[in-house]
């Protein structure tokens, strides 16, 4: 009797449709060894989708987004089951060493042969390592500039998993701690049931128990301002 081996599930994170299409065709051509389980074009969607799919390997690209990509890497890497593999181009300025420090398990170059990408997926999945010459180049650039690593602590990693709507709900609750959920729902233009669902997700992501915990946490960690997230954190990565 032949034992069926479960394929390596791969999730793709990139804002470029052509890159996503190319990676999907490359990986799905290796079925049943591996297959693409999902794609995300924003970091917020990526965090939510990763929670739903629990992929084995996550192909991660750096691109302009409202969320800090290094914090997103840290958020994704919190689960030992999901291995983050950074994809970069020779001409992209990507903080390779900081990505590894944040939890990425490997780096591959987009310009490398397709077999190198396939091999990196297998290595990261089975042996927790998938570093090619991009790793060496990235570390050399990193050392030459003398940059101090951006440490993504556990709280930053947890906060990176919050969606924009969840952050909006937190600000509404902090802004009027005594408000009933029905009033908050009306203010945000959503149902009370949706408010409860969002709160449940927030409690889970931040490891909180109730509304009092949330109020204290939000005040302590600066989730109380009414400013929208920056359009891009790309400039922070150069």
N, C-alpha and C positions, 0 to 999 in steps of 0.2 A: 504493500500500500504506500503510495507516494504522499509525503508530508507537504502540505501547501505552506509556503513561506510567505508571511505577510510583507507586502511591499513597503519600502521606506516612503513615508508620506512627507512631501516637501511643500512648504508654503512659500510663496513669493511676495516680496514687498518692494515695489518700485513704482515710480510715477510715470514711467515711459512705456506706452503700450507695445512698442516694437521689442523692447527688452523682455517684457513679460511674455510676449508671444514666442520669442526665440527660446527662452528658458523652458517654457511649457512644452514646446515641441521637442526640445532636446531631452528633457527628463521623461516625458511620457513615451518617447520612443524606446525607453529602457524597461517598459513594463514587461513582466510583473516584478522586476527588481525594485523599481521605484516609480512613483507617480506624483503629480501635482494635486494637492488636496484643496488648495485655495489661493486666491490672489488678493492683494490689498494695494491701493494706490495712495492711501494716506496712513499716517502712523496711528491715528485714533481707530480707524477701521482695522488696522493690523492687530492692535492689542485686543480688540473685541473678538476678531476672527480667530486669533490664536487660542483664546480661552475656549471657544466653541470647538475647534478642530483638534487641538492638542497635537500638532504635527511633530514628526521626529526631527526634521531639519527645517530651519527658517532661513531662506536666502534674503539678506538684508542689504538694501542700498541706501546711501545717504542722499537726501534731496531736501529742498526747501519745504518746510511744514511748520505748523503752529507749535508742535511739540519738539522738545529737544531730542534729537536722535540718539544721543548717548544715554539719556535717561530711558528712552524706549528700549534700547538694547538691554539695559539693566533690568527693566520690567519683564521683558521676554525671557531673559536668562534666569529669572528667579526659579523657574521650574527646571529641575535637572533632566526632565524627560525631553525638553525641547532644546536643540542645539542651534545656536545662531551662527550663521556663516556669512561673513561680509563679502559682498561683491563690489570691486572697485575697478576703475579704469586707470591706466598708466598716467593719464593726464588729469585725474581728479585729485583735489587736495582733501584727503580724508584722514582723520586722526586715527590711524590704525592701532597704535599702542593704546590709546584711550579706549577704543572699542573693545580691545582684548581685556583691558582692565575692567571694563563695564560688564564683561561676561561673555563676549563673543568667543567661539571655540576655534575659529579659523578665518582665513582670508584667501580669496582667489582673485586673479586678474581676469577681467572681461576679455582681454586680448589673448589669453592663453588658449591652447587647443581644447576642443570640447571634452576630450578624454580627461584632461586635468580637472575640469569642473565636475565630471561624473565621479572621478576618483576622490575628490575632496568631500563630496556628499557622503560617499561610503565610509571614508576615513573618520569624518566627524561623527557619523552615526554610530560606528562600531568601536572607535578607538579614541574618541574625544580629541582628535587633532586633525587639522586640515590646513596647515600653513605652507604656503609656497613662497616664491621670491618676493611677493608683495609684502609679506610679513617683514622680511629683512629690510626692504626699501623703506617701508613705513617707519620702522624703528630707527633707521638711520636718519631720516628726515626729522623725526621726533626728537632725537638726541641732539642733532645739530642746532635746532632752534632753541633748545633749552626750556621748552614749555613744561609747566607743571601739570601733571595729569588732572583732568577734571574728574574727581571722585564722585561716583553716583552712589550715595549711601542708600540704605534700605528704604528710607522714607521717600527719597526722590524716585526710586524705582516704583514704589507703590503709587505715588501721585501721578506718575507718567501713564498709568493705566486708566485714569479717570477720563471720561469723554467730556467734550465741551458742554453738553447738556447737564451732566452730573456736576460739573464745576459751577454752572449757572444755578443749579438747585442748592448747592452748598452756600453760595453767596446769598441766595434768597432767605435761607434758614438763618444764617448768621445775621443778616440785616434786620430780621424781625423774629427773634427767638421764640416769642410767645404765639406766633401766628399758627392757626390751624392749617392742617394739610390741605383742606379744601380751598382755603384762601390762597395758599401758595400755588396750588394747581391753577387757579383762575388767573393769577398774576403771570404765570409762565405760559398760559394757553394750552395746558395739558390736563388730562384727567387725574383725579385723585388716585386712582389705581396705578397710573403711570408713575406718579410721585413715589408711591410705596415701592414699586419695582426698582426705580432708580436708587432709592435709599437703601434697599436691600443689597444692590450691587455695590454701592459706595461702602457700606459697612463691611462687606466681604473683601473688597479691594484694599481698604485701609486697616483691616483687622480691628474694627470697632464694634461696640455692642448696641449702642442706642444713640438718641439725639443729643443727649448731654455729652457723651464721648465725642461726638462729631463737632459740637460747638467748641469744646476745649481743644481738640486737635486742629481745627481750622484756625483758631486764634494763635496757637503755638507755631504752626507751620506756614502762616501767611497765605491762607486760602480765602481771605476775607475781602480782598480788594475787588473793585468793580471793573478793573481794566481787562480788556480783551487780550488774549495771548498774542505775542508778536507775530507778524505775518510770516517771519522766517527766522530760524536760528542759524542759518547757513553761515553768516558772518562770524559767528562764534567758533566755527570749526576751521577757520583758516589759520 
